[in-house]
Amino acid sequence: MDLIPFLDRKRVARVVATAGTPVYVYDEATLRRQAAAALSFPSAFGLTARYAMKACPNAAILRLFAEAGMAIDASSGYEVARAIRAGVDPARISLSTQELPEDFAEWVRKGVTVNACSLGQLERFGRAFPGGRIGLRINPGLGSGGTTKTNTGGPASSFGIWHELLPQADEIIARHELVVFRIHSHIGSGSDPDVWVRVASMTLSFVEKYASVTHCNLGGGYKVARMPHEKGTDLRVIGTPVKRLFEEFAARTGRRLHLEIEPGTFMVANAGAIVTRIQDIITTGESGYRFLKLDTGMTELARPSLYGAQHPMKVVPANDEGSVRGEAEYIATGHCCESGDMLTPKAGEPETLEPRRLLEARVGDHLVIGGAGAYASAMATINYNSFPQAPEVLLRENGDVVLIRRRQTLDQVLQNEVLPSA
Ligand SMILES: *Cc1c(COP(=O)(O)O)cnc(C)c1O
């Protein structure tokens, strides 16, 4: 089974000719397919599907999703600015952030909506916009993330206003005469419809307390299968019971709520790959391992070192000399002088090596790493060991390869350094 179907040998060669290695490749056909899937999430009374842009914020991707009909979820003031520069209408941007920027009022005046993620944020918003419209991000006390690092709900998560503190929120809301128009909850990665029904029910119970709420945002966290043994999310399966809950809520209360979802991972994870070059192959003897040393690593993909995340891989021979190759087991390792820079961990165990069976590799071959569209380019340890940030290309539906971010130069790596005078 080809785990990275949009990159065959010919396309890899074209990508490398365009931008060298390492390089991120995004497949336009997959991006459009995911946008269509998100936009057809079952909804009873209308839907806004927001792309959680922190997953992969390149302007070409923001524009593609915006043109497909998606709105934007931004995680910082800088992301808001970036989306606007990419051409997104500010009124289509919602900000849910851990750090409400000093200049947030400017964005709000342009049309950006805000979900208050703490009592402090709510107070600041109220002071700037008495009588204004605000969303509340609530931590409902329940989480479903894969690890504590990806869990965004429950007492160990700092995201959102803790549900028991809502009386304090109400005091701030009343004092500034704020209008709560949206309730937001985003509790982390999951593919289990029962968990989504529980989250939706809890979120609706908060909606019920605020008569002014017209929008209910269930966040993102739709798990995707990068590896064959992983389980992805079928949005119809998740969404159908949620739709029913909204219908029941309307029948009971007369309120027809607009649904919002905010997928990040789901939109881009399997639309992206990293094309790398195998620059050395070493062994640590009979009882050791064979290591593929790549021209990439945590500088392009931190997820394996951070979470023990597994990504599909395939060896693409550089020269098609016609010889038949066998298979072998390898550890794929990064180019940083850092023992944690390793790309084939045991699932969920970043400290443990797990050899991967691959086509027998030679120095100069390409190793293609799949599932690298989400939190790859966006979350890498850029410039560690002074490696320049890698370029990004878009693989168009017609097969063209177009550059959407250049490779950083050493001058750019150093441009903000200032030497003190001697
Ligand atoms: C990160 C984030 C998302 C997207 O999460 P995924 O797991 O990538 O789908 C959605 N909403 C908010 C508020 C987020 O912070």
The ligand as an ORCA input file, in Angstrom:
! r2SCAN-3c Opt
* xyz 0 1
  C      -5.522     24.012     17.618
  C      -6.938     24.395     17.645
  C      -7.839     23.817     16.756
  C      -7.445     22.739     15.778
  O      -7.081     21.567     16.402
  P      -6.759     20.270     15.506
  O      -6.471     19.227     16.520
  O      -5.597     20.606     14.662
  O      -7.980     20.003     14.692
  C      -9.139     24.269     16.788
  N      -9.537     25.218     17.656
  C      -8.694     25.790     18.532
  C      -9.193     26.838     19.453
  C      -7.370     25.397     18.561
  O      -6.542     25.963     19.428
*
